Amino acid sequence: MSAFFAMDGYAAFVWPAYALTFAGIAGLVILAIKRRKDAESRLKRLEAEEAGL
């Protein structure tokens, strides 16, 4: 098992690459969730303005 984590001496390159990839994907998911919430609130505001006309 320790040989797997050592990656034949390449662990210093492999694990940070996995970490950066995970961080990037997590950031994109968080950004997508935030933008969806913003779009939903904007839609509600626009619908309310239209109903008031």
Phi, psi and omega in degrees: 000321180293332177294324178297313182289334178283335178055040179054038178091356181260009183300327181294340179258325186286309185293320174297327177295318176297317182296316179293322178296314179298317180296320179295316179294319178298319178297319179294322178295315179297318179297319179295319179296316180297315181294326178294316178298319178297318180293321179295318180292323177295319178298316179298319179296317179294321178295321179294319178295320181292323180291333180282349181285000000 
